[in-house]
């Protein structure tokens, strides 16, 4: 059933945005122009769906009237044609219902992704490296830019932790479903007995915040500089280029040491801190995201997993999905083939929000 109030509100906003875009003061403000342009693009699919639904509704109404008032062959033709139109109308109504579900305003943002090895020692670090490669391939297929911000390498390869930014279209909306505990089952290269080990890594996906989104007062941040302990060349290890930020009110700590330049490390650290603080604010404002950061990062153990990568069986299982959507070919996923999983998770999320909207 179409929510008439939601439809009227959407169409009214669409007309408001169109009117605003024609104003001279908007044309002279690049930031506002871009913001309204993005909003218009986001509204257009729903407006098109509404137009299609109304056209089919009017056509169906006309055919019903014809079938009721006419006789003989004309009435039969109207009834026959009405069956086809009603099928199209049902599909158009479902599409419009989905479009009327409120969008997450954060979906269009870029994202900062943090991968940390958990249970499993060296094998967990290697798996964290596998996840990073997976996301690199997924980003490349979608035309996103990957910017590594900080790394701590494992002793046998991979990463104890790695932080990187993803920039492109609808990055957070696609990547947010990766937040949680990822588990791997395989025989490590160092295992002489051929036994399968289970390890885990955590993934946290944060919407990247702009400076205008979060105000960070200088007096609230303690800045410490120290000598980098990671790879990066001689100058990294002989100068105080690494930066640690401590946000005193929240206790959040961000350390960046990947760049040779202290200034660049400090800039990256503030980007990560800003995004973490923005996520905390989202958690506070939205009840459904309460404690989201704690839930998405977890403890790094094998409980609370969202996905299992099973090497011996060549299978990836997403534990949030059911039926045919639950299992996927391992190699395809490792090659960046996340589209089917993301699509299924997005559909389940949308259906849940549709139910909430209907109940509300």
C-alpha positions as CSV (number, residue, x, y, z in Angstrom):
1,X,0.0,0.0,0.0
2,X,1.4,3.3,-1.1
3,X,2.0,5.8,1.8
4,X,0.1,8.9,0.4
5,X,1.7,11.3,2.9
6,X,5.2,10.1,2.1
7,X,4.5,10.4,-1.7
8,X,3.1,13.9,-1.4
9,X,6.1,14.9,0.8
10,X,8.6,13.5,-1.7
11,X,7.0,15.2,-4.7
12,X,6.7,18.5,-2.8
13,X,10.4,18.3,-1.9
14,X,11.3,17.5,-5.5
15,X,9.6,20.7,-6.7
16,X,11.3,22.7,-4.0
17,X,14.7,21.5,-5.0
18,X,14.0,22.3,-8.7
19,X,12.9,25.8,-7.7
20,X,15.9,26.3,-5.5
21,X,18.3,25.3,-8.3
22,X,16.9,28.0,-10.6
23,X,17.7,30.8,-8.0
24,X,20.7,33.1,-8.8
25,X,22.0,32.9,-5.3
26,X,22.2,29.1,-5.5
27,X,24.1,29.3,-8.8
28,X,26.7,31.4,-7.2
29,X,27.3,29.0,-4.3
30,X,29.2,25.9,-5.7
31,X,28.8,24.0,-2.4
32,X,25.0,24.5,-2.2
33,X,24.6,23.8,-5.9
34,X,26.4,20.5,-5.6
35,X,24.4,19.6,-2.5
36,X,21.0,20.3,-4.2
37,X,22.2,18.5,-7.3
38,X,22.9,15.4,-5.4
39,X,19.6,15.6,-3.6
40,X,17.8,16.0,-6.9
41,X,19.5,12.9,-8.3
42,X,18.5,11.0,-5.3
43,X,14.9,12.0,-5.6
44,X,14.5,11.4,-9.4
45,X,14.2,7.6,-9.2
46,X,11.3,7.9,-6.8
47,X,9.6,10.6,-8.9
48,X,9.9,8.5,-12.0
49,X,8.5,5.5,-10.2
50,X,5.6,7.7,-8.9
51,X,4.8,8.9,-12.4
52,X,4.8,5.4,-13.8
53,X,2.6,4.1,-11.0
54,X,0.1,6.9,-11.6
55,X,0.0,6.4,-15.3
56,X,-0.8,2.7,-14.8
57,X,-3.3,3.5,-12.1
58,X,-5.2,5.8,-14.5
59,X,-5.0,3.3,-17.3
60,X,-6.3,0.5,-15.1
61,X,-9.2,2.7,-13.9
62,X,-10.1,3.5,-17.5
63,X,-10.1,-0.2,-18.5
64,X,-12.3,-1.1,-15.5
65,X,-14.7,1.6,-16.5
66,X,-14.8,0.3,-20.1
67,X,-15.3,-3.3,-18.9
68,X,-18.2,-2.2,-16.7
69,X,-20.0,0.0,-19.2
70,X,-19.3,-1.7,-22.5
71,X,-20.7,-5.0,-23.7
72,X,-19.6,-7.9,-26.0
73,X,-16.2,-7.8,-27.7
74,X,-15.2,-4.4,-26.3
75,X,-15.9,-5.5,-22.7
76,X,-13.9,-8.7,-23.3
77,X,-11.0,-6.8,-24.8
78,X,-11.0,-4.3,-21.9
79,X,-10.9,-7.2,-19.3
80,X,-8.1,-9.0,-21.1
81,X,-6.0,-5.8,-21.4
82,X,-6.8,-5.0,-17.7
83,X,-5.1,-8.2,-16.6
84,X,-1.8,-7.2,-18.2
85,X,-2.0,-3.7,-16.8
86,X,-2.7,-4.9,-13.3
87,X,0.4,-7.0,-13.4
88,X,2.5,-4.0,-14.4
89,X,0.7,-1.9,-11.8
90,X,1.6,-4.4,-9.0
91,X,5.3,-4.3,-10.1
92,X,5.2,-0.4,-10.3
93,X,3.6,-0.2,-6.8
94,X,6.3,-2.4,-5.3
95,X,9.0,-0.3,-6.9
96,X,7.5,2.9,-5.6
97,X,7.0,1.5,-2.1
98,X,10.8,0.7,-2.1
99,X,11.7,4.1,-3.3
100,X,9.6,5.8,-0.6
101,X,11.6,4.1,2.1
102,X,13.7,6.8,3.7
103,X,17.3,6.6,2.4
104,X,20.2,6.6,4.8
105,X,21.7,10.1,4.3
106,X,25.2,8.7,5.0
107,X,25.1,6.2,2.1
108,X,26.5,8.7,-0.4
109,X,29.5,9.5,1.7
110,X,33.1,8.2,1.2
111,X,34.3,5.8,3.9
112,X,37.2,5.0,6.2
113,X,37.7,1.3,6.7
114,X,39.7,-0.2,9.6
115,X,40.7,-3.9,9.4
116,X,42.2,-5.5,12.5
117,X,43.5,-9.0,13.0
118,X,41.9,-10.8,15.9
119,X,42.1,-14.4,17.1
120,X,44.7,-16.5,15.3
121,X,48.0,-14.7,15.5
122,X,50.0,-14.7,12.3
123,X,47.2,-16.4,10.4
124,X,44.8,-13.7,11.4
125,X,47.2,-11.0,10.2
126,X,47.5,-12.8,6.8
127,X,43.7,-13.0,6.6
128,X,43.5,-9.3,7.3
129,X,45.8,-8.8,4.3
130,X,43.4,-11.0,2.2
131,X,40.5,-8.9,3.2
132,X,42.3,-5.7,2.2
133,X,43.1,-7.2,-1.2
134,X,39.5,-8.2,-1.6
135,X,38.3,-4.6,-0.9
136,X,41.0,-3.2,-3.3
137,X,39.6,-5.4,-6.1
138,X,36.0,-4.5,-5.3
139,X,36.9,-0.8,-5.3
140,X,38.7,-1.1,-8.6
141,X,35.7,-2.7,-10.2
142,X,33.5,0.1,-9.0
143,X,35.9,2.9,-10.0
144,X,36.7,3.9,-6.4
145,X,39.9,5.4,-5.2
146,X,41.8,3.6,-2.4
147,X,44.0,5.7,-0.1
148,X,46.0,3.8,2.6
149,X,46.2,5.8,5.7
150,X,48.0,3.7,8.2
151,X,49.4,0.1,8.5
152,X,50.9,-2.2,11.0
153,X,52.3,-5.3,9.3
154,X,52.2,-8.8,10.7
155,X,55.4,-10.6,11.4
156,X,54.6,-13.3,8.8
157,X,52.9,-10.9,6.3
158,X,49.5,-9.4,6.1
159,X,48.5,-6.7,8.7
160,X,47.9,-6.5,12.4
161,X,45.8,-3.6,11.4
162,X,45.3,-1.3,8.4
163,X,43.3,1.8,7.9
164,X,42.3,3.1,4.5
165,X,39.9,5.5,2.8
166,X,37.6,4.7,-0.1
167,X,36.4,7.5,-2.3
168,X,33.7,7.3,-5.0
169,X,30.0,7.0,-5.6
170,X,27.8,5.7,-2.8
171,X,30.9,4.1,-1.1
172,X,29.5,4.0,2.5
173,X,26.1,2.7,1.3
174,X,27.9,-0.3,-0.3
175,X,30.6,-0.9,2.2
176,X,28.7,-0.5,5.5
177,X,27.5,-4.2,5.3
178,X,31.2,-5.3,5.7
179,X,31.3,-4.1,9.3
180,X,31.7,-6.9,11.8
181,X,33.8,-10.1,12.5
182,X,35.0,-12.0,9.5
183,X,36.1,-15.6,10.2
184,X,38.5,-17.8,8.1
185,X,38.9,-21.5,8.1
186,X,41.9,-22.9,6.3
187,X,45.3,-24.8,6.7
188,X,48.0,-22.2,7.4
189,X,51.2,-22.3,5.4
190,X,53.1,-23.0,8.6
191,X,50.9,-26.0,9.6
192,X,52.9,-29.2,9.0
193,X,50.1,-31.5,10.1
194,X,47.6,-30.2,7.6
195,X,45.1,-29.2,10.3
196,X,42.4,-26.6,9.6
197,X,42.8,-23.5,11.8
198,X,40.1,-20.9,12.5
199,X,41.1,-17.2,12.7
200,X,39.3,-13.9,12.7
201,X,39.6,-10.3,11.7
202,X,37.3,-7.3,12.4
203,X,36.2,-4.7,9.9
204,X,34.8,-1.3,10.8
205,X,33.4,0.9,8.1
206,X,32.9,4.6,9.0
207,X,31.3,7.3,6.9
208,X,34.0,9.9,6.3
209,X,33.1,13.2,8.0
210,X,33.8,16.6,6.6
211,X,35.2,19.4,8.7
212,X,31.8,21.1,8.7
213,X,30.2,17.9,10.2
214,X,32.3,17.7,13.3
215,X,34.0,20.5,15.3
216,X,37.2,19.4,17.0
217,X,38.4,22.0,19.5
218,X,42.2,22.3,19.8
219,X,42.0,22.2,23.6
220,X,40.2,18.8,23.4
221,X,43.0,17.0,21.5
222,X,46.4,16.0,22.8
223,X,49.0,15.7,20.0
224,X,52.0,13.5,20.6
225,X,54.8,12.9,18.0
226,X,57.2,10.0,18.1
227,X,59.6,8.0,16.0
228,X,58.0,5.6,13.6
229,X,58.6,1.9,14.2
230,X,57.2,0.7,10.9
231,X,58.7,0.3,7.4
232,X,59.0,3.3,5.2
233,X,62.7,4.2,4.7
234,X,65.5,5.5,6.9
235,X,64.1,8.9,7.4
236,X,60.9,7.6,8.9
237,X,62.8,5.8,11.6
238,X,65.1,8.7,12.4
239,X,62.6,11.6,12.7
240,X,59.6,12.1,14.9
241,X,57.2,11.8,12.0
242,X,54.6,9.5,13.7
243,X,51.5,11.3,15.2
244,X,49.2,10.2,18.0
245,X,46.0,12.1,18.7
246,X,44.0,11.6,21.9
247,X,40.6,13.1,22.0
248,X,40.3,13.9,25.7
249,X,36.5,14.1,26.1
250,X,35.8,10.7,24.5
251,X,39.2,8.9,25.1
252,X,39.5,8.1,21.4
253,X,43.1,7.5,20.2
254,X,44.3,7.6,16.6
255,X,47.9,6.9,15.6
256,X,49.3,7.4,12.1
257,X,52.9,6.7,11.0
258,X,52.7,5.7,7.4
259,X,54.0,9.0,5.9
260,X,57.5,10.4,6.2
261,X,55.9,13.8,6.8
262,X,54.6,14.6,10.3
263,X,52.2,17.1,8.7
264,X,50.7,14.5,6.4
265,X,50.4,12.0,9.3
266,X,48.7,14.6,11.4
267,X,46.2,15.4,8.6
268,X,45.3,11.8,8.2
269,X,45.0,11.3,11.9
270,X,42.5,14.1,12.1
271,X,40.5,12.6,9.2
272,X,40.2,9.3,11.1
273,X,39.4,11.0,14.4
274,X,36.8,13.2,12.7
275,X,35.1,10.2,11.2
276,X,35.1,8.3,14.5
277,X,33.6,11.2,16.3
278,X,31.0,11.6,13.5
279,X,30.1,7.9,13.9
280,X,29.7,8.4,17.7
281,X,27.3,11.3,17.0
282,X,25.3,9.2,14.5
283,X,25.0,6.5,17.2
284,X,23.7,9.1,19.7
285,X,21.1,10.5,17.3
286,X,19.9,7.3,15.8
287,X,18.7,4.7,18.4
288,X,19.1,1.9,16.0
289,X,22.8,2.7,15.8
290,X,23.4,2.8,19.5
291,X,26.7,1.1,20.3
292,X,27.2,0.5,16.6
293,X,30.9,1.0,16.8
294,X,31.3,-1.6,19.6
295,X,29.1,-4.0,17.6
296,X,30.9,-3.5,14.3
297,X,34.4,-4.0,15.8
298,X,33.6,-6.6,18.3
299,X,36.3,-8.3,20.4
300,X,38.1,-9.9,17.5
301,X,37.2,-13.4,18.7
302,X,35.3,-16.0,16.7
303,X,31.8,-15.1,18.1
304,X,29.5,-12.6,16.6
305,X,30.7,-13.4,13.1
306,X,29.0,-12.0,10.1
307,X,30.8,-14.1,7.5
308,X,33.0,-17.2,7.2
309,X,35.6,-17.8,4.5
310,X,36.0,-21.6,4.2
311,X,39.1,-22.5,2.1
312,X,38.7,-26.4,2.2
313,X,35.1,-26.1,0.9
314,X,35.7,-23.2,-1.4
315,X,32.8,-21.3,0.1
316,X,32.0,-18.0,1.7
317,X,28.9,-18.0,4.0
318,X,27.3,-14.8,5.1
319,X,25.5,-15.6,8.3
320,X,23.0,-12.7,8.0
321,X,21.4,-14.1,4.8
322,X,19.2,-17.1,4.1
323,X,18.6,-19.6,1.3
324,X,20.4,-19.2,-2.0
325,X,21.8,-15.8,-0.9
326,X,23.7,-17.4,2.0
327,X,26.6,-19.2,0.3
328,X,29.0,-17.9,-2.4
329,X,32.0,-19.2,-4.3
330,X,35.2,-18.3,-2.3
331,X,37.4,-17.4,-5.2
332,X,34.8,-15.1,-6.8
333,X,34.5,-13.2,-3.5
334,X,38.3,-13.0,-3.0
335,X,38.5,-11.5,-6.5
336,X,36.2,-8.7,-5.4
337,X,32.9,-10.3,-6.3
338,X,30.9,-8.8,-3.4
339,X,28.0,-7.5,-5.6
340,X,25.6,-10.4,-5.0
341,X,26.2,-10.4,-1.2
342,X,25.8,-6.6,-1.0
343,X,22.7,-6.6,-3.1
344,X,21.1,-9.3,-0.9
345,X,22.0,-7.5,2.3
346,X,20.7,-4.1,0.9
347,X,17.4,-5.7,-0.1
348,X,17.0,-7.3,3.3
349,X,17.8,-4.0,4.9
350,X,15.3,-2.2,2.7
351,X,12.5,-4.7,3.4
352,X,13.1,-4.3,7.2
353,X,12.9,-0.5,6.9
354,X,9.7,-0.9,4.8
355,X,8.2,-2.9,7.6
356,X,9.2,-0.3,10.1
357,X,7.7,2.5,8.0
358,X,4.5,0.6,7.6
359,X,4.3,-0.1,11.4
360,X,5.1,3.5,12.1
